[in-house]
Amino acid sequence: MTVTESSRQSRTGAAAKLSILAGLLVLLACGVLASLLFGARMIPFDVFVDALDGNDPHNPEHAVLHSRVGRTVGALVVGAALGLAGAGMQGLTRNPLADPGILGLNAGSALAVVLLVALGGAVSLNSMMLAAFSGAALVMLLVYLLASIGRDGATPIKLALAGAALAVGLTALTNAVMMVSRASLDEFRFWQVGTLAGRDFSYYVGALPVVLIGALIVLLTARACNAVALGDETATALGFNLGRMRILGSLGVVLLAGSATAVAGPISFVGLMIPHAVRLLVGSDYRWLMPGTLLAGPILLLAADVAGRLILPPGEIQVGVMCAVLGAPLFIVLMRRGLTGVKL
């Protein structure tokens, strides 16, 4: 193959991947529209177009549209954060089963937030986010320490086992705190399921700066993730400081997972499913995979939220439950097939 032919194939591959990302962007726009129009009360498209010219507070259909803006923005912010966090964790740990839920980050954030409420009563979004970041960071450190015990170091399977064990223990502690603290139970029994409902869009916009910082940090590790896929020794030989890159990537993941958990509760499986789904579309190059997860994560969360509203009208099934329903079968498939070729 000549240099010219190789360059042409590279441009063709890049064009195909750009087309896929553009398709995901169109699908995301359709998901946003569906989130605004579909629910226990269907909103006609012409009413939506009319509402774009100005919200009429006396029009009940406009009021319904306005109430759905918050959860739609929440799906965009939380879905992008969890999807990219999963991709970063899988890339930096070389573990196809890594995600903020399986490695215990969501459970650590949830425990920290519940403890904050139990001890301090009413809390602000900033204090919730700080508690969630602290809980996620502490759990990530503990997972690495536990998985590093032994001669083999922190192998993918040891990271998954350590994270799963910590997640079970932290969830039990969270439930214990909520049982003895009435305030925590009343305020967080709904939040703990994982929900986008009941909050204004400004609530999610408040978390957006932290999500953007975390996303930028994780995106900067894309080339290092590609090198890690070849093995730690190869990545080091290529000039990457893996210790520094993993610390940097872990900081970005903590910011993403902590902010998502603080505003929407612990939502599982998004960080696990989305990177694998996008990998089937654009391949394993993290320079394409990570931007793809920023689009596909919100698509999944919007679809789960809309489906939860349509199943049992006028009630709804919360998005955290719907994601678990969708994610559990995939997790079983990954356990049967996803460890092929992974160094245990």
C-alpha positions in Angstrom: 0.0 0.0 0.0 1.4 3.4 -1.0 1.5 6.4 1.2 -1.1 8.1 -1.0 -3.5 5.1 -0.7 -3.0 5.0 3.1 -3.7 8.7 3.4 -6.8 8.4 1.3 -8.1 5.5 3.4 -7.4 7.5 6.6 -9.4 10.5 5.2 -12.2 8.1 4.2 -12.3 6.6 7.7 -12.3 10.0 9.3 -15.2 11.1 7.0 -17.2 8.0 7.9 -16.7 8.7 11.7 -17.6 12.3 11.3 -20.8 11.2 9.5 -21.6 8.9 12.5 -21.0 11.7 15.0 -23.3 13.9 12.9 -25.9 11.1 12.9 -25.7 10.9 16.7 -26.1 14.7 16.9 -29.3 14.5 14.8 -30.5 11.6 17.0 -29.8 13.7 20.0 -31.9 16.6 18.6 -34.7 14.1 18.1 -34.4 12.9 21.6 -34.6 16.5 23.0 -37.7 17.0 20.9 -39.3 13.8 22.1 -38.5 14.7 25.8 -40.4 17.9 25.4 -43.4 16.5 23.5 -44.0 13.1 24.9 -45.2 12.1 28.4 -48.4 11.6 30.3 -49.7 14.6 28.4 -48.8 14.7 24.7 -47.9 18.1 23.3 -48.8 18.8 19.6 -45.8 19.9 17.5 -47.6 23.1 16.5 -48.0 24.0 20.2 -44.2 23.5 20.6 -43.5 25.8 17.6 -45.9 28.4 19.0 -44.2 28.2 22.4 -40.8 29.1 20.8 -42.2 32.5 20.0 -43.0 33.1 23.7 -44.2 31.2 26.7 -47.8 31.8 27.7 -48.1 31.1 31.4 -51.9 30.9 31.1 -51.7 28.1 28.4 -51.6 24.7 30.2 -49.7 23.1 27.3 -47.0 25.7 27.5 -46.8 25.1 31.2 -46.2 21.4 30.6 -43.5 22.2 28.0 -41.8 24.5 30.5 -41.8 21.9 33.2 -40.1 19.4 30.9 -37.2 21.8 30.0 -35.5 21.1 33.3 -35.4 17.3 33.0 -34.4 17.6 29.3 -31.4 19.8 30.3 -30.7 17.4 33.1 -30.5 14.4 30.7 -28.1 16.3 28.5 -25.8 17.2 31.3 -25.9 14.0 33.3 -25.9 11.7 30.3 -22.8 13.4 28.8 -21.0 13.3 32.2 -21.7 9.6 32.9 -21.0 8.5 29.3 -17.6 10.2 29.1 -16.7 9.2 32.7 -17.2 5.6 31.7 -15.1 5.9 28.6 -12.3 7.6 30.6 -12.3 4.9 33.2 -12.3 2.0 30.7 -9.5 3.6 28.8 -7.2 4.5 31.7 -7.7 1.2 33.6 -7.8 -1.0 30.4 -10.9 -2.5 32.0 -14.0 -3.1 29.7 -16.3 -3.4 32.8 -15.3 0.0 34.4 -17.9 2.6 35.0 -18.7 5.0 37.9 -21.4 2.6 39.2 -19.4 -0.7 39.1 -16.2 0.8 40.5 -18.2 2.3 43.4 -17.9 6.0 42.6 -21.7 6.5 42.5 -22.1 4.7 45.9 -19.4 6.8 47.5 -21.0 10.0 46.2 -24.4 8.9 47.4 -23.1 8.1 50.9 -21.3 11.4 51.2 -24.4 13.4 50.2 -26.7 11.4 52.5 -24.3 11.9 55.4 -24.2 15.6 54.6 -27.9 15.9 54.8 -28.2 13.7 57.9 -25.6 15.9 59.8 -26.4 19.3 58.3 -30.0 19.3 57.3 -30.9 21.5 54.3 -27.9 21.8 51.9 -27.2 23.8 48.8 -26.2 22.4 45.4 -22.6 23.5 45.9 -22.2 21.7 49.2 -23.9 18.6 47.7 -21.5 18.6 44.8 -18.5 19.0 47.1 -19.6 16.1 49.2 -20.2 14.0 46.0 -16.8 14.8 44.7 -15.2 13.9 48.0 -17.0 10.6 48.2 -16.2 9.6 44.6 -12.5 10.6 45.1 -12.1 8.6 48.3 -13.7 5.5 46.8 -11.5 5.8 43.7 -8.4 5.9 45.9 -9.6 2.9 47.9 -10.4 0.9 44.8 -6.9 1.5 43.4 -5.3 0.7 46.8 -7.3 -2.6 47.2 -6.7 -3.6 43.6 -2.9 -2.9 43.9 -2.5 -5.5 46.6 -0.4 -8.5 45.3 2.2 -9.0 42.7 0.1 -8.4 39.6 -1.0 -4.9 40.7 -4.3 -3.3 39.7 -5.4 -5.6 37.0 -8.8 -5.0 35.3 -10.6 -7.9 37.1 -9.2 -6.8 40.5 -10.4 -3.3 40.0 -13.9 -4.5 39.1 -14.0 -6.8 42.1 -12.7 -4.2 44.5 -15.2 -1.6 43.2 -18.1 -4.0 43.4 -17.3 -5.0 47.0 -17.0 -1.3 48.0 -20.2 -0.4 46.2 -22.1 -3.1 48.2 -20.7 -2.0 51.5 -21.2 1.7 50.9 -24.8 1.1 49.7 -25.5 -0.7 52.9 -24.1 2.2 54.9 -26.2 4.6 53.0 -29.4 2.6 53.7 -28.4 2.4 57.4 -28.0 6.2 57.6 -31.3 6.8 55.9 -33.0 4.4 58.3 -31.8 6.2 61.5 -32.2 9.8 60.0 -35.7 10.7 59.2 -34.6 13.9 57.4 -32.3 11.9 55.1 -35.0 9.4 54.4 -37.6 12.0 53.5 -35.3 14.1 51.3 -33.3 11.3 49.5 -35.5 8.2 49.1 -36.6 9.7 45.8 -33.2 11.1 44.8 -31.4 7.8 45.6 -33.4 6.0 42.8 -31.9 8.3 40.2 -34.2 10.9 38.8 -34.4 13.9 36.5 -37.8 15.1 37.7 -38.8 17.9 40.0 -35.9 20.3 39.3 -35.7 23.5 37.3 -33.2 23.7 34.5 -31.1 26.2 36.4 -30.4 23.4 38.9 -28.6 21.4 36.2 -27.0 24.5 34.6 -25.3 25.1 38.0 -23.4 21.8 37.6 -22.5 22.5 33.9 -19.2 24.4 34.6 -17.9 21.5 36.7 -19.0 19.0 34.0 -17.2 21.0 31.3 -14.0 21.1 33.3 -14.1 17.3 33.9 -14.9 16.7 30.3 -12.0 18.7 29.1 -9.6 16.9 31.5 -10.8 13.4 30.3 -10.7 14.4 26.6 -7.1 15.4 27.1 -6.3 11.8 28.1 -7.6 10.3 24.8 -4.1 9.7 23.3 -2.9 8.1 26.5 -5.9 5.8 26.5 -5.0 4.6 23.0 -1.5 3.9 24.2 -2.7 2.1 27.4 -4.7 -0.2 25.1 -1.4 -1.5 23.8 -0.2 -2.3 27.4 1.4 -0.2 30.1 5.0 -1.0 29.0 4.3 0.0 25.4 2.6 3.2 26.6 5.6 4.1 28.7 7.9 3.3 25.8 5.9 5.7 23.7 6.7 8.5 26.2 3.5 8.7 28.3 3.8 9.2 32.0 1.0 6.8 33.0 1.0 7.7 36.7 0.5 11.4 35.9 -2.1 10.7 33.2 -4.1 8.3 35.4 -4.1 10.9 38.2 -5.3 13.6 35.8 -7.9 11.3 34.2 -9.1 10.2 37.6 -9.6 13.8 38.6 -11.7 14.4 35.5 -13.8 11.2 36.1 -14.4 12.3 39.7 -15.7 15.7 38.6 -18.0 14.1 36.0 -19.3 11.3 38.1 -19.6 13.4 41.3 -21.5 16.2 39.6 -23.9 13.8 37.9 -24.6 12.0 41.1 -25.1 15.2 43.1 -27.8 16.6 40.8 -29.6 13.4 39.7 -28.7 10.6 42.1 -26.7 7.4 41.5 -27.7 6.3 37.9 -26.0 3.1 37.0 -25.0 1.4 33.7 -24.8 4.5 31.5 -21.0 4.7 31.9 -20.8 1.0 31.1 -23.2 0.7 28.1 -22.4 3.9 26.2 -18.6 3.4 25.5 -19.2 -0.1 24.3 -22.1 1.0 22.0 -20.1 3.9 20.6 -17.1 1.6 20.1 -19.2 -0.5 17.7 -19.9 2.6 15.7 -16.5 4.5 15.5 -14.0 1.9 16.7 -11.6 1.9 19.6 -9.7 5.1 18.9 -10.5 7.2 22.0 -10.1 10.4 20.0 -13.4 9.5 18.3 -14.8 7.3 21.0 -14.9 10.0 23.7 -16.7 12.7 21.7 -19.1 10.0 20.7 -20.0 9.2 24.3 -20.7 12.9 24.9 -23.5 12.6 22.3 -24.7 9.0 23.0 -24.9 9.3 26.8 -27.6 12.0 26.7 -29.4 10.0 23.9 -29.7 7.0 26.2 -30.8 9.1 29.2 -33.4 10.9 27.1 -34.8 7.6 25.8 -34.9 6.1 29.2 -36.7 9.1 30.7 -39.3 9.3 27.9 -39.9 5.6 28.1 -40.4 5.8 31.9 -43.0 8.5 31.4 -44.9 6.6 28.7 -45.1 3.2 30.5 -47.3 4.0 33.4 -49.2 7.3 32.8 -50.0 9.5 34.6 -47.2 8.2 36.8 -43.7 7.4 35.7 -40.8 5.1 36.3 -37.7 7.0 37.2 -34.8 7.2 34.8 -32.4 5.4 37.2 -34.7 2.4 37.2 -35.1 2.4 33.5 -31.3 2.6 32.9 -30.9 -0.4 35.3 -33.5 -2.3 33.3 -31.7 -1.6 30.1 -28.2 -2.1 31.5 -28.6 -5.4 33.5 -29.0 -7.6 30.4 -26.0 -5.9 28.7 -23.9 -6.4 31.9 -24.6 -10.1 31.8 -23.6 -10.3 28.1 -20.3 -8.4 28.9 -19.6 -10.8 31.8 -19.9 -13.7 29.3 -18.1 -12.2 26.4 -16.5 -8.8 27.3 -13.5 -10.2 29.2 -12.1 -11.9 26.1 -8.5 -10.7 25.5 -8.4 -8.8 28.8 -5.4 -9.4 31.0 -6.7 -10.6 34.3 
